């Protein structure tokens, strides 16, 4: 269940930590890729989707559109993967599992998720 979301917010060197904290994202070592991008280019286009996972633990997907990369956080579990803009699906690097922006596993043939803009 999607609880909160922020779509394609432009973060810059002066505010990225504060902005991510406002989205409920810890700006720690797991976000090094985004920090490097902002340091090099001066900004990054970020989306964040917060949801609950059973049994009610918080979860989130943070997407860096510039890198076409995203990170899923399920409780204490964090994993990076490739973000597919068209399908709005995150494919994890290590396992190949796919998640939509609501934190649900996407199974082969599901066709991804519906866009928040299509409601």
C-alpha angles and dihedrals in degrees: 000000000000110000103175139353142186117199125213100330116180111231123192136192093267098052112018097105093047092046093049091047088053088055090051094253119137109230094217136129092297089070096054092118092058092045091053092049092050091047091051102038101023094237146037134203108232137181125188128196120190122196142153123255125199123307088029099276117148119258135179144182116211114194127196102199093191091059095035085229134122141183127219121207117195107177103303094342115103127180135168125221147154118289117218107208097197096050096030089227131139115216110199117232098223105037104020089230114151127220131186122221090270091061094252122138112251114218126206109281095023091109095221124273135311116260119253085232093061099065 
